Amino acid sequence: MTKQLTIDRFEDDKAICEDETREMHTLDRCLLPNDASEGDIVFLENGKWLMDTEKTAASRKRIRNKMNRLWEK
């Protein structure tokens, strides 16, 4: 299985990321795509970190829907 991480935040030249088990990992920011941002989902393929735009979009939509339901009540 390919390792998948969600970028939680950036601290200087490091990216703090969370995996599926909620374990935190620190990566050098330079290893990620230049346009990577907080909330993006990345995966390792052939030694290179790539963005999974479909999973990122689905995750953001899911979070946005949860927030909308919270604020509607």
CHARMM-style PDB file with segment names, atoms N, HN, CA, C and O in Angstrom:
ATOM      1  N   MET     1       0.838  -1.186   0.000  1.00  0.00      PROA
ATOM      2  CA  MET     1       0.000   0.000   0.000  1.00  0.00      PROA
ATOM      3  C   MET     1       0.886   1.254   0.000  1.00  0.00      PROA
ATOM      4  O   MET     1       1.907   1.315   0.685  1.00  0.00      PROA
ATOM      5  N   THR     2       0.477   2.218  -0.764  1.00  0.00      PROA
ATOM      6  HN  THR     2      -0.353   2.168  -1.321  1.00  0.00      PROA
ATOM      7  CA  THR     2       1.213   3.470  -0.849  1.00  0.00      PROA
ATOM      8  C   THR     2       0.947   4.313   0.384  1.00  0.00      PROA
ATOM      9  O   THR     2      -0.199   4.444   0.814  1.00  0.00      PROA
ATOM     10  N   LYS     3       1.975   4.875   0.945  1.00  0.00      PROA
ATOM     11  HN  LYS     3       2.906   4.769   0.596  1.00  0.00      PROA
ATOM     12  CA  LYS     3       1.819   5.745   2.118  1.00  0.00      PROA
ATOM     13  C   LYS     3       1.142   7.032   1.691  1.00  0.00      PROA
ATOM     14  O   LYS     3       1.552   7.677   0.726  1.00  0.00      PROA
ATOM     15  N   GLN     4       0.104   7.394   2.419  1.00  0.00      PROA
ATOM     16  HN  GLN     4      -0.229   6.870   3.203  1.00  0.00      PROA
ATOM     17  CA  GLN     4      -0.663   8.605   2.138  1.00  0.00      PROA
ATOM     18  C   GLN     4      -0.640   9.486   3.371  1.00  0.00      PROA
ATOM     19  O   GLN     4      -0.860   9.007   4.483  1.00  0.00      PROA
ATOM     20  N   LEU     5      -0.375  10.776   3.181  1.00  0.00      PROA
ATOM     21  HN  LEU     5      -0.197  11.165   2.278  1.00  0.00      PROA
ATOM     22  CA  LEU     5      -0.320  11.719   4.286  1.00  0.00      PROA
ATOM     23  C   LEU     5      -1.162  12.943   3.951  1.00  0.00      PROA
ATOM     24  O   LEU     5      -1.305  13.321   2.788  1.00  0.00      PROA
ATOM     25  N   THR     6      -1.717  13.556   5.001  1.00  0.00      PROA
ATOM     26  HN  THR     6      -1.601  13.249   5.945  1.00  0.00      PROA
ATOM     27  CA  THR     6      -2.413  14.826   4.866  1.00  0.00      PROA
ATOM     28  C   THR     6      -1.531  15.893   5.503  1.00  0.00      PROA
ATOM     29  O   THR     6      -1.080  15.745   6.639  1.00  0.00      PROA
ATOM     30  N   ILE     7      -1.292  16.962   4.764  1.00  0.00      PROA
ATOM     31  HN  ILE     7      -1.658  17.083   3.841  1.00  0.00      PROA
ATOM     32  CA  ILE     7      -0.465  18.044   5.290  1.00  0.00      PROA
ATOM     33  C   ILE     7      -1.282  18.800   6.332  1.00  0.00      PROA
ATOM     34  O   ILE     7      -2.317  19.388   6.018  1.00  0.00      PROA
ATOM     35  N   ASP     8      -0.810  18.778   7.559  1.00  0.00      PROA
ATOM     36  HN  ASP     8       0.030  18.301   7.814  1.00  0.00      PROA
ATOM     37  CA  ASP     8      -1.491  19.464   8.654  1.00  0.00      PROA
ATOM     38  C   ASP     8      -1.082  20.931   8.711  1.00  0.00      PROA
ATOM     39  O   ASP     8      -1.923  21.821   8.837  1.00  0.00      PROA
ATOM     40  N   ARG     9       0.234  21.169   8.615  1.00  0.00      PROA
ATOM     41  HN  ARG     9       0.918  20.446   8.513  1.00  0.00      PROA
ATOM     42  CA  ARG     9       0.736  22.545   8.708  1.00  0.00      PROA
ATOM     43  C   ARG     9       2.191  22.571   8.266  1.00  0.00      PROA
ATOM     44  O   ARG     9       2.840  21.539   8.100  1.00  0.00      PROA
ATOM     45  N   PHE    10       2.675  23.793   8.082  1.00  0.00      PROA
ATOM     46  HN  PHE    10       2.147  24.632   8.216  1.00  0.00      PROA
ATOM     47  CA  PHE    10       4.087  24.004   7.774  1.00  0.00      PROA
ATOM     48  C   PHE    10       4.725  24.751   8.936  1.00  0.00      PROA
ATOM     49  O   PHE    10       4.140  25.680   9.493  1.00  0.00      PROA
ATOM     50  N   GLU    11       5.912  24.339   9.284  1.00  0.00      PROA
ATOM     51  HN  GLU    11       6.387  23.585   8.831  1.00  0.00      PROA
ATOM     52  CA  GLU    11       6.713  25.011  10.305  1.00  0.00      PROA
ATOM     53  C   GLU    11       8.092  25.235   9.696  1.00  0.00      PROA
ATOM     54  O   GLU    11       8.900  24.313   9.587  1.00  0.00      PROA
ATOM     55  N   ASP    12       8.340  26.485   9.301  1.00  0.00      PROA
ATOM     56  HN  ASP    12       7.684  27.233   9.389  1.00  0.00      PROA
ATOM     57  CA  ASP    12       9.587  26.846   8.625  1.00  0.00      PROA
ATOM     58  C   ASP    12       9.757  25.979   7.379  1.00  0.00      PROA
ATOM     59  O   ASP    12       8.918  26.026   6.480  1.00  0.00      PROA
ATOM     60  N   ASP    13      10.827  25.190   7.312  1.00  0.00      PROA
ATOM     61  HN  ASP    13      11.509  25.152   8.043  1.00  0.00      PROA
ATOM     62  CA  ASP    13      11.081  24.378   6.120  1.00  0.00      PROA
ATOM     63  C   ASP    13      10.601  22.934   6.283  1.00  0.00      PROA
ATOM     64  O   ASP    13      11.039  22.049   5.548  1.00  0.00      PROA
ATOM     65  N   LYS    14       9.713  22.697   7.234  1.00  0.00      PROA
ATOM     66  HN  LYS    14       9.358  23.416   7.832  1.00  0.00      PROA
ATOM     67  CA  LYS    14       9.175  21.356   7.497  1.00  0.00      PROA
ATOM     68  C   LYS    14       7.675  21.318   7.244  1.00  0.00      PROA
ATOM     69  O   LYS    14       6.975  22.314   7.428  1.00  0.00      PROA
ATOM     70  N   ALA    15       7.196  20.166   6.824  1.00  0.00      PROA
ATOM     71  HN  ALA    15       7.765  19.357   6.674  1.00  0.00      PROA
ATOM     72  CA  ALA    15       5.764  19.922   6.682  1.00  0.00      PROA
ATOM     73  C   ALA    15       5.382  18.893   7.740  1.00  0.00      PROA
ATOM     74  O   ALA    15       5.966  17.811   7.801  1.00  0.00      PROA
ATOM     75  N   ILE    16       4.411  19.228   8.562  1.00  0.00      PROA
ATOM     76  HN  ILE    16       3.937  20.107   8.513  1.00  0.00      PROA
ATOM     77  CA  ILE    16       3.913  18.315   9.575  1.00  0.00      PROA
ATOM     78  C   ILE    16       2.675  17.646   8.977  1.00  0.00      PROA
ATOM     79  O   ILE    16       1.703  18.316   8.627  1.00  0.00      PROA
ATOM     80  N   CYS    17       2.724  16.323   8.865  1.00  0.00      PROA
ATOM     81  HN  CYS    17       3.513  15.780   9.149  1.00  0.00      PROA
ATOM     82  CA  CYS    17       1.690  15.580   8.162  1.00  0.00      PROA
ATOM     83  C   CYS    17       1.116  14.482   9.054  1.00  0.00      PROA
ATOM     84  O   CYS    17       1.762  14.018   9.993  1.00  0.00      PROA
ATOM     85  N   GLU    18      -0.105  14.084   8.737  1.00  0.00      PROA
ATOM     86  HN  GLU    18      -0.630  14.461   7.974  1.00  0.00      PROA
ATOM     87  CA  GLU    18      -0.794  13.043   9.494  1.00  0.00      PROA
ATOM     88  C   GLU    18      -1.125  11.886   8.556  1.00  0.00      PROA
ATOM     89  O   GLU    18      -1.567  12.101   7.428  1.00  0.00      PROA
ATOM     90  N   ASP    19      -0.908  10.649   9.030  1.00  0.00      PROA
ATOM     91  HN  ASP    19      -0.549  10.474   9.946  1.00  0.00      PROA
ATOM     92  CA  ASP    19      -1.257   9.494   8.209  1.00  0.00      PROA
ATOM     93  C   ASP    19      -2.643   8.966   8.586  1.00  0.00      PROA
ATOM     94  O   ASP    19      -3.333   9.554   9.418  1.00  0.00      PROA
ATOM     95  N   GLU    20      -3.040   7.861   7.973  1.00  0.00      PROA
ATOM     96  HN  GLU    20      -2.479   7.383   7.297  1.00  0.00      PROA
ATOM     97  CA  GLU    20      -4.376   7.293   8.179  1.00  0.00      PROA
ATOM     98  C   GLU    20      -4.630   6.856   9.615  1.00  0.00      PROA
ATOM     99  O   GLU    20      -5.777   6.791  10.056  1.00  0.00      PROA
ATOM    100  N   THR    21      -3.549   6.554  10.348  1.00  0.00      PROA
ATOM    101  HN  THR    21      -2.617   6.606   9.990  1.00  0.00      PROA
ATOM    102  CA  THR    21      -3.697   6.106  11.737  1.00  0.00      PROA
ATOM    103  C   THR    21      -3.601   7.273  12.719  1.00  0.00      PROA
ATOM    104  O   THR    21      -3.590   7.064  13.932  1.00  0.00      PROA
ATOM    105  N   ARG    22      -3.531   8.500  12.200  1.00  0.00      PROA
ATOM    106  HN  ARG    22      -3.540   8.670  11.214  1.00  0.00      PROA
ATOM    107  CA  ARG    22      -3.428   9.742  12.965  1.00  0.00      PROA
ATOM    108  C   ARG    22      -2.041   9.960  13.547  1.00  0.00      PROA
ATOM    109  O   ARG    22      -1.848  10.828  14.399  1.00  0.00      PROA
ATOM    110  N   GLU    23      -1.067   9.165  13.082  1.00  0.00      PROA
ATOM    111  HN  GLU    23      -1.223   8.460  12.390  1.00  0.00      PROA
ATOM    112  CA  GLU    23       0.321   9.364  13.496  1.00  0.00      PROA
ATOM    113  C   GLU    23       0.892  10.546  12.717  1.00  0.00      PROA
ATOM    114  O   GLU    23       0.623  10.709  11.526  1.00  0.00      PROA
ATOM    115  N   MET    24       1.679  11.361  13.402  1.00  0.00      PROA
ATOM    116  HN  MET    24       1.898  11.228  14.369  1.00  0.00      PROA
ATOM    117  CA  MET    24       2.253  12.550  12.785  1.00  0.00      PROA
ATOM    118  C   MET    24       3.645  12.242  12.233  1.00  0.00      PROA
ATOM    119  O   MET    24       4.405  11.468  12.815  1.00  0.00      PROA
ATOM    120  N   HSD    25       3.957  12.866  11.095  1.00  0.00      PROA
ATOM    121  HN  HSD    25       3.339  13.494  10.622  1.00  0.00      PROA
ATOM    122  CA  HSD    25       5.244  12.702  10.419  1.00  0.00      PROA
ATOM    123  C   HSD    25       5.756  14.072  10.020  1.00  0.00      PROA
ATOM    124  O   HSD    25       4.970  14.966   9.705  1.00  0.00      PROA
ATOM    125  N   THR    26       7.063  14.240  10.034  1.00  0.00      PROA
ATOM    126  HN  THR    26       7.701  13.514  10.291  1.00  0.00      PROA
ATOM    127  CA  THR    26       7.680  15.490   9.607  1.00  0.00      PROA
ATOM    128  C   THR    26       8.481  15.232   8.344  1.00  0.00      PROA
ATOM    129  O   THR    26       9.335  14.347   8.303  1.00  0.00      PROA
ATOM    130  N   LEU    27       8.193  16.018   7.313  1.00  0.00      PROA
ATOM    131  HN  LEU    27       7.499  16.737   7.346  1.00  0.00      PROA
ATOM    132  CA  LEU    27       8.903  15.918   6.046  1.00  0.00      PROA
ATOM    133  C   LEU    27       9.578  17.248   5.744  1.00  0.00      PROA
ATOM    134  O   LEU    27       9.098  18.306   6.150  1.00  0.00      PROA
ATOM    135  N   ASP    28      10.673  17.184   5.042  1.00  0.00      PROA
ATOM    136  HN  ASP    28      11.063  16.324   4.712  1.00  0.00      PROA
ATOM    137  CA  ASP    28      11.259  18.416   4.535  1.00  0.00      PROA
ATOM    138  C   ASP    28      10.304  18.988   3.494  1.00  0.00      PROA
ATOM    139  O   ASP    28       9.855  18.272   2.598  1.00  0.00      PROA
ATOM    140  N   ARG    29      10.000  20.254   3.609  1.00  0.00      PROA
ATOM    141  HN  ARG    29      10.364  20.836   4.336  1.00  0.00      PROA
ATOM    142  CA  ARG    29       9.045  20.903   2.708  1.00  0.00      PROA
ATOM    143  C   ARG    29       9.496  20.800   1.250  1.00  0.00      PROA
ATOM    144  O   ARG    29       8.666  20.717   0.345  1.00  0.00      PROA
ATOM    145  N   CYS    30      10.798  20.807   1.029  1.00  0.00      PROA
ATOM    146  HN  CYS    30      11.472  20.875   1.764  1.00  0.00      PROA
ATOM    147  CA  CYS    30      11.330  20.750  -0.336  1.00  0.00      PROA
ATOM    148  C   CYS    30      11.024  19.426  -1.036  1.00  0.00      PROA
ATOM    149  O   CYS    30      11.152  19.336  -2.257  1.00  0.00      PROA
ATOM    150  N   LEU    31      10.620  18.394  -0.284  1.00  0.00      PROA
ATOM    151  HN  LEU    31      10.516  18.467   0.708  1.00  0.00      PROA
ATOM    152  CA  LEU    31      10.281  17.104  -0.883  1.00  0.00      PROA
ATOM    153  C   LEU    31       8.879  17.095  -1.477  1.00  0.00      PROA
ATOM    154  O   LEU    31       8.550  16.228  -2.286  1.00  0.00      PROA
ATOM    155  N   LEU    32       8.051  18.060  -1.076  1.00  0.00      PROA
ATOM    156  HN  LEU    32       8.318  18.764  -0.418  1.00  0.00      PROA
ATOM    157  CA  LEU    32       6.667  18.125  -1.533  1.00  0.00      PROA
ATOM    158  C   LEU    32       6.555  18.976  -2.791  1.00  0.00      PROA
ATOM    159  O   LEU    32       7.439  19.786  -3.072  1.00  0.00      PROA
ATOM    160  N   PRO    33       5.480  18.801  -3.549  1.00  0.00      PROA
ATOM    161  CA  PRO    33       5.274  19.680  -4.710  1.00  0.00      PROA
ATOM    162  C   PRO    33       5.258  21.140  -4.273  1.00  0.00      PROA
ATOM    163  O   PRO    33       4.808  21.454  -3.171  1.00  0.00      PROA
ATOM    164  N   ASN    34       5.744  22.028  -5.125  1.00  0.00      PROA
ATOM    165  HN  ASN    34       6.110  21.773  -6.020  1.00  0.00      PROA
ATOM    166  CA  ASN    34       5.847  23.454  -4.799  1.00  0.00      PROA
ATOM    167  C   ASN    34       4.516  24.074  -4.410  1.00  0.00      PROA
ATOM    168  O   ASN    34       4.475  24.971  -3.569  1.00  0.00      PROA
ATOM    169  N   ASP    35       3.425  23.607  -5.011  1.00  0.00      PROA
ATOM    170  HN  ASP    35       3.458  22.878  -5.695  1.00  0.00      PROA
ATOM    171  CA  ASP    35       2.119  24.207  -4.744  1.00  0.00      PROA
ATOM    172  C   ASP    35       1.346  23.489  -3.637  1.00  0.00      PROA
ATOM    173  O   ASP    35       0.155  23.744  -3.455  1.00  0.00      PROA
ATOM    174  N   ALA    36       2.002  22.604  -2.902  1.00  0.00      PROA
ATOM    175  HN  ALA    36       2.969  22.397  -3.050  1.00  0.00      PROA
ATOM    176  CA  ALA    36       1.342  21.892  -1.804  1.00  0.00      PROA
ATOM    177  C   ALA    36       0.962  22.871  -0.704  1.00  0.00      PROA
ATOM    178  O   ALA    36       1.715  23.795  -0.392  1.00  0.00      PROA
ATOM    179  N   SER    37      -0.215  22.660  -0.118  1.00  0.00      PROA
ATOM    180  HN  SER    37      -0.826  21.910  -0.371  1.00  0.00      PROA
ATOM    181  CA  SER    37      -0.675  23.533   0.960  1.00  0.00      PROA
ATOM    182  C   SER    37      -1.329  22.707   2.055  1.00  0.00      PROA
ATOM    183  O   SER    37      -1.545  21.504   1.903  1.00  0.00      PROA
ATOM    184  N   GLU    38      -1.637  23.371   3.157  1.00  0.00      PROA
ATOM    185  HN  GLU    38      -1.461  24.348   3.280  1.00  0.00      PROA
ATOM    186  CA  GLU    38      -2.267  22.693   4.282  1.00  0.00      PROA
ATOM    187  C   GLU    38      -3.576  22.061   3.832  1.00  0.00      PROA
ATOM    188  O   GLU    38      -4.372  22.681   3.127  1.00  0.00      PROA
ATOM    189  N   GLY    39      -3.787  20.816   4.253  1.00  0.00      PROA
ATOM    190  HN  GLY    39      -3.140  20.312   4.826  1.00  0.00      PROA
ATOM    191  CA  GLY    39      -4.997  20.092   3.890  1.00  0.00      PROA
ATOM    192  C   GLY    39      -4.845  19.211   2.668  1.00  0.00      PROA
ATOM    193  O   GLY    39      -5.692  18.354   2.417  1.00  0.00      PROA
ATOM    194  N   ASP    40      -3.776  19.405   1.900  1.00  0.00      PROA
ATOM    195  HN  ASP    40      -3.088  20.102   2.104  1.00  0.00      PROA
ATOM    196  CA  ASP    40      -3.561  18.570   0.720  1.00  0.00      PROA
ATOM    197  C   ASP    40      -3.185  17.150   1.137  1.00  0.00      PROA
ATOM    198  O   ASP    40      -2.522  16.937   2.152  1.00  0.00      PROA
ATOM    199  N   ILE    41      -3.617  16.199   0.340  1.00  0.00      PROA
ATOM    200  HN  ILE    41      -4.155  16.372  -0.485  1.00  0.00      PROA
ATOM    201  CA  ILE    41      -3.267  14.799   0.557  1.00  0.00      PROA
ATOM    202  C   ILE    41      -2.176  14.450  -0.438  1.00  0.00      PROA
ATOM    203  O   ILE    41      -2.316  14.671  -1.640  1.00  0.00      PROA
ATOM    204  N   VAL    42      -1.084  13.901   0.083  1.00  0.00      PROA
ATOM    205  HN  VAL    42      -0.969  13.722   1.060  1.00  0.00      PROA
ATOM    206  CA  VAL    42       0.062  13.533  -0.748  1.00  0.00      PROA
ATOM    207  C   VAL    42       0.360  12.050  -0.562  1.00  0.00      PROA
ATOM    208  O   VAL    42       0.013  11.451   0.456  1.00  0.00      PROA
ATOM    209  N   PHE    43       1.011  11.475  -1.569  1.00  0.00      PROA
ATOM    210  HN  PHE    43       1.292  11.961  -2.396  1.00  0.00      PROA
ATOM    211  CA  PHE    43       1.390  10.064  -1.483  1.00  0.00      PROA
ATOM    212  C   PHE    43       2.767   9.899  -2.111  1.00  0.00      PROA
ATOM    213  O   PHE    43       3.194  10.694  -2.948  1.00  0.00      PROA
ATOM    214  N   LEU    44       3.444   8.845  -1.682  1.00  0.00      PROA
ATOM    215  HN  LEU    44       3.097   8.199  -1.002  1.00  0.00      PROA
ATOM    216  CA  LEU    44       4.802   8.561  -2.135  1.00  0.00      PROA
ATOM    217  C   LEU    44       4.750   7.550  -3.272  1.00  0.00      PROA
ATOM    218  O   LEU    44       4.212   6.453  -3.123  1.00  0.00      PROA
ATOM    219  N   GLU    45       5.320   7.940  -4.413  1.00  0.00      PROA
ATOM    220  HN  GLU    45       5.758   8.831  -4.534  1.00  0.00      PROA
ATOM    221  CA  GLU    45       5.363   7.041  -5.566  1.00  0.00      PROA
ATOM    222  C   GLU    45       6.741   7.118  -6.193  1.00  0.00      PROA
ATOM    223  O   GLU    45       7.191   8.193  -6.588  1.00  0.00      PROA
ATOM    224  N   ASN    46       7.402   5.995  -6.283  1.00  0.00      PROA
ATOM    225  HN  ASN    46       7.036   5.121  -5.962  1.00  0.00      PROA
ATOM    226  CA  ASN    46       8.754   5.928  -6.857  1.00  0.00      PROA
ATOM    227  C   ASN    46       9.701   6.928  -6.206  1.00  0.00      PROA
ATOM    228  O   ASN    46      10.518   7.553  -6.882  1.00  0.00      PROA
ATOM    229  N   GLY    47       9.583   7.073  -4.882  1.00  0.00      PROA
ATOM    230  HN  GLY    47       8.919   6.565  -4.334  1.00  0.00      PROA
ATOM    231  CA  GLY    47      10.479   7.946  -4.139  1.00  0.00      PROA
ATOM    232  C   GLY    47      10.154   9.422  -4.235  1.00  0.00      PROA
ATOM    233  O   GLY    47      10.940  10.256  -3.784  1.00  0.00      PROA
ATOM    234  N   LYS    48       9.009   9.765  -4.816  1.00  0.00      PROA
ATOM    235  HN  LYS    48       8.371   9.089  -5.183  1.00  0.00      PROA
ATOM    236  CA  LYS    48       8.636  11.168  -4.991  1.00  0.00      PROA
ATOM    237  C   LYS    48       7.243  11.404  -4.406  1.00  0.00      PROA
ATOM    238  O   LYS    48       6.325  10.615  -4.625  1.00  0.00      PROA
ATOM    239  N   TRP    49       7.099  12.511  -3.652  1.00  0.00      PROA
ATOM    240  HN  TRP    49       7.845  13.152  -3.474  1.00  0.00      PROA
ATOM    241  CA  TRP    49       5.800  12.866  -3.078  1.00  0.00      PROA
ATOM    242  C   TRP    49       4.970  13.604  -4.120  1.00  0.00      PROA
ATOM    243  O   TRP    49       5.418  14.591  -4.703  1.00  0.00      PROA
ATOM    244  N   LEU    50       3.758  13.116  -4.345  1.00  0.00      PROA
ATOM    245  HN  LEU    50       3.394  12.314  -3.871  1.00  0.00      PROA
ATOM    246  CA  LEU    50       2.841  13.688  -5.319  1.00  0.00      PROA
ATOM    247  C   LEU    50       1.533  14.049  -4.633  1.00  0.00      PROA
ATOM    248  O   LEU    50       1.184  13.461  -3.610  1.00  0.00      PROA
ATOM    249  N   MET    51       0.808  15.014  -5.192  1.00  0.00      PROA
ATOM    250  HN  MET    51       1.092  15.492  -6.024  1.00  0.00      PROA
ATOM    251  CA  MET    51      -0.490  15.391  -4.628  1.00  0.00      PROA
ATOM    252  C   MET    51      -1.582  14.515  -5.231  1.00  0.00      PROA
ATOM    253  O   MET    51      -1.571  14.206  -6.422  1.00  0.00      PROA
ATOM    254  N   ASP    52      -2.521  14.124  -4.382  1.00  0.00      PROA
ATOM    255  HN  ASP    52      -2.531  14.375  -3.414  1.00  0.00      PROA
ATOM    256  CA  ASP    52      -3.704  13.409  -4.841  1.00  0.00      PROA
ATOM    257  C   ASP    52      -4.847  14.422  -4.865  1.00  0.00      PROA
ATOM    258  O   ASP    52      -5.535  14.629  -3.865  1.00  0.00      PROA
ATOM    259  N   THR    53      -5.032  15.046  -6.019  1.00  0.00      PROA
ATOM    260  HN  THR    53      -4.472  14.878  -6.831  1.00  0.00      PROA
ATOM    261  CA  THR    53      -6.006  16.138  -6.118  1.00  0.00      PROA
ATOM    262  C   THR    53      -7.436  15.662  -5.923  1.00  0.00      PROA
ATOM    263  O   THR    53      -8.260  16.396  -5.377  1.00  0.00      PROA
ATOM    264  N   GLU    54      -7.745  14.447  -6.360  1.00  0.00      PROA
ATOM    265  HN  GLU    54      -7.076  13.851  -6.804  1.00  0.00      PROA
ATOM    266  CA  GLU    54      -9.111  13.932  -6.197  1.00  0.00      PROA
ATOM    267  C   GLU    54      -9.439  13.693  -4.728  1.00  0.00      PROA
ATOM    268  O   GLU    54     -10.506  14.088  -4.259  1.00  0.00      PROA
ATOM    269  N   LYS    55      -8.533  13.051  -4.000  1.00  0.00      PROA
ATOM    270  HN  LYS    55      -7.665  12.730  -4.380  1.00  0.00      PROA
ATOM    271  CA  LYS    55      -8.771  12.796  -2.578  1.00  0.00      PROA
ATOM    272  C   LYS    55      -8.778  14.095  -1.784  1.00  0.00      PROA
ATOM    273  O   LYS    55      -9.547  14.240  -0.834  1.00  0.00      PROA
ATOM    274  N   THR    56      -7.921  15.041  -2.169  1.00  0.00      PROA
ATOM    275  HN  THR    56      -7.296  14.924  -2.940  1.00  0.00      PROA
ATOM    276  CA  THR    56      -7.897  16.339  -1.488  1.00  0.00      PROA
ATOM    277  C   THR    56      -9.232  17.044  -1.678  1.00  0.00      PROA
ATOM    278  O   THR    56      -9.795  17.570  -0.718  1.00  0.00      PROA
ATOM    279  N   ALA    57      -9.746  17.063  -2.907  1.00  0.00      PROA
ATOM    280  HN  ALA    57      -9.288  16.636  -3.687  1.00  0.00      PROA
ATOM    281  CA  ALA    57     -11.031  17.722  -3.182  1.00  0.00      PROA
ATOM    282  C   ALA    57     -12.163  17.046  -2.416  1.00  0.00      PROA
ATOM    283  O   ALA    57     -13.031  17.727  -1.869  1.00  0.00      PROA
ATOM    284  N   ALA    58     -12.164  15.721  -2.372  1.00  0.00      PROA
ATOM    285  HN  ALA    58     -11.459  15.169  -2.816  1.00  0.00      PROA
ATOM    286  CA  ALA    58     -13.204  14.992  -1.646  1.00  0.00      PROA
ATOM    287  C   ALA    58     -13.123  15.286  -0.147  1.00  0.00      PROA
ATOM    288  O   ALA    58     -14.150  15.461   0.508  1.00  0.00      PROA
ATOM    289  N   SER    59     -11.918  15.340   0.387  1.00  0.00      PROA
ATOM    290  HN  SER    59     -11.084  15.198  -0.145  1.00  0.00      PROA
ATOM    291  CA  SER    59     -11.731  15.631   1.810  1.00  0.00      PROA
ATOM    292  C   SER    59     -12.213  17.038   2.142  1.00  0.00      PROA
ATOM    293  O   SER    59     -12.902  17.243   3.141  1.00  0.00      PROA
ATOM    294  N   ARG    60     -11.853  17.994   1.312  1.00  0.00      PROA
ATOM    295  HN  ARG    60     -11.293  17.827   0.501  1.00  0.00      PROA
ATOM    296  CA  ARG    60     -12.289  19.378   1.560  1.00  0.00      PROA
ATOM    297  C   ARG    60     -13.801  19.515   1.464  1.00  0.00      PROA
ATOM    298  O   ARG    60     -14.409  20.262   2.231  1.00  0.00      PROA
ATOM    299  N   LYS    61     -14.403  18.801   0.532  1.00  0.00      PROA
ATOM    300  HN  LYS    61     -13.909  18.194  -0.090  1.00  0.00      PROA
ATOM    301  CA  LYS    61     -15.866  18.841   0.395  1.00  0.00      PROA
ATOM    302  C   LYS    61     -16.522  18.234   1.635  1.00  0.00      PROA
ATOM    303  O   LYS    61     -17.497  18.778   2.154  1.00  0.00      PROA
ATOM    304  N   ARG    62     -15.989  17.116   2.105  1.00  0.00      PROA
ATOM    305  HN  ARG    62     -15.197  16.674   1.683  1.00  0.00      PROA
ATOM    306  CA  ARG    62     -16.532  16.446   3.289  1.00  0.00      PROA
ATOM    307  C   ARG    62     -16.440  17.375   4.519  1.00  0.00      PROA
ATOM    308  O   ARG    62     -17.387  17.470   5.299  1.00  0.00      PROA
ATOM    309  N   ILE    63     -15.314  18.043   4.678  1.00  0.00      PROA
ATOM    310  HN  ILE    63     -14.545  17.965   4.044  1.00  0.00      PROA
ATOM    311  CA  ILE    63     -15.129  18.957   5.806  1.00  0.00      PROA
ATOM    312  C   ILE    63     -16.068  20.151   5.681  1.00  0.00      PROA
ATOM    313  O   ILE    63     -16.682  20.569   6.663  1.00  0.00      PROA
ATOM    314  N   ARG    64     -16.177  20.704   4.464  1.00  0.00      PROA
ATOM    315  HN  ARG    64     -15.677  20.364   3.667  1.00  0.00      PROA
ATOM    316  CA  ARG    64     -17.065  21.849   4.235  1.00  0.00      PROA
ATOM    317  C   ARG    64     -18.517  21.480   4.565  1.00  0.00      PROA
ATOM    318  O   ARG    64     -19.236  22.273   5.173  1.00  0.00      PROA
ATOM    319  N   ASN    65     -18.949  20.273   4.163  1.00  0.00      PROA
ATOM    320  HN  ASN    65     -18.366  19.629   3.668  1.00  0.00      PROA
ATOM    321  CA  ASN    65     -20.312  19.821   4.465  1.00  0.00      PROA
ATOM    322  C   ASN    65     -20.535  19.672   5.969  1.00  0.00      PROA
ATOM    323  O   ASN    65     -21.598  20.035   6.474  1.00  0.00      PROA
ATOM    324  N   LYS    66     -19.555  19.148   6.681  1.00  0.00      PROA
ATOM    325  HN  LYS    66     -18.692  18.853   6.271  1.00  0.00      PROA
ATOM    326  CA  LYS    66     -19.666  19.023   8.137  1.00  0.00      PROA
ATOM    327  C   LYS    66     -19.791  20.398   8.781  1.00  0.00      PROA
ATOM    328  O   LYS    66     -20.616  20.602   9.671  1.00  0.00      PROA
ATOM    329  N   MET    67     -18.971  21.335   8.328  1.00  0.00      PROA
ATOM    330  HN  MET    67     -18.300  21.169   7.604  1.00  0.00      PROA
ATOM    331  CA  MET    67     -19.024  22.678   8.893  1.00  0.00      PROA
ATOM    332  C   MET    67     -20.368  23.342   8.601  1.00  0.00      PROA
ATOM    333  O   MET    67     -20.929  24.014   9.466  1.00  0.00      PROA
ATOM    334  N   ASN    68     -20.879  23.159   7.404  1.00  0.00      PROA
ATOM    335  HN  ASN    68     -20.423  22.613   6.701  1.00  0.00      PROA
ATOM    336  CA  ASN    68     -22.174  23.741   7.055  1.00  0.00      PROA
ATOM    337  C   ASN    68     -23.284  23.168   7.924  1.00  0.00      PROA
ATOM    338  O   ASN    68     -24.173  23.897   8.365  1.00  0.00      PROA
ATOM    339  N   ARG    69     -23.233  21.857   8.172  1.00  0.00      PROA
ATOM    340  HN  ARG    69     -22.511  21.264   7.814  1.00  0.00      PROA
ATOM    341  CA  ARG    69     -24.259  21.245   9.044  1.00  0.00      PROA
ATOM    342  C   ARG    69     -24.156  21.778  10.458  1.00  0.00      PROA
ATOM    343  O   ARG    69     -25.177  21.972  11.118  1.00  0.00      PROA
ATOM    344  N   LEU    70     -22.943  22.020  10.939  1.00  0.00      PROA
ATOM    345  HN  LEU    70     -22.114  21.862  10.403  1.00  0.00      PROA
ATOM    346  CA  LEU    70     -22.779  22.557  12.298  1.00  0.00      PROA
ATOM    347  C   LEU    70     -23.352  23.957  12.404  1.00  0.00      PROA
ATOM    348  O   LEU    70     -24.010  24.282  13.393  1.00  0.00      PROA
ATOM    349  N   TRP    71     -23.116  24.784  11.409  1.00  0.00      PROA
ATOM    350  HN  TRP    71     -22.581  24.520  10.606  1.00  0.00      PROA
ATOM    351  CA  TRP    71     -23.541  26.178  11.480  1.00  0.00      PROA
ATOM    352  C   TRP    71     -25.016  26.362  11.160  1.00  0.00      PROA
ATOM    353  O   TRP    71     -25.590  27.397  11.500  1.00  0.00      PROA
ATOM    354  N   GLU    72     -25.646  25.382  10.513  1.00  0.00      PROA
ATOM    355  HN  GLU    72     -25.180  24.542  10.237  1.00  0.00      PROA
ATOM    356  CA  GLU    72     -27.058  25.494  10.185  1.00  0.00      PROA
ATOM    357  C   GLU    72     -27.961  25.357  11.407  1.00  0.00      PROA
ATOM    358  O   GLU    72     -29.085  25.857  11.401  1.00  0.00      PROA
ATOM    359  N   LYS    73     -27.493  24.699  12.432  1.00  0.00      PROA
ATOM    360  HN  LYS    73     -26.580  24.293  12.437  1.00  0.00      PROA
ATOM    361  CA  LYS    73     -28.344  24.403  13.597  1.00  0.00      PROA
ATOM    362  C   LYS    73     -28.340  25.484  14.609  1.00  0.00      PROA
ATOM    363  OT1 LYS    73     -29.008  25.370  15.637  1.00  0.00      PROA
TER     364      LYS     73
END
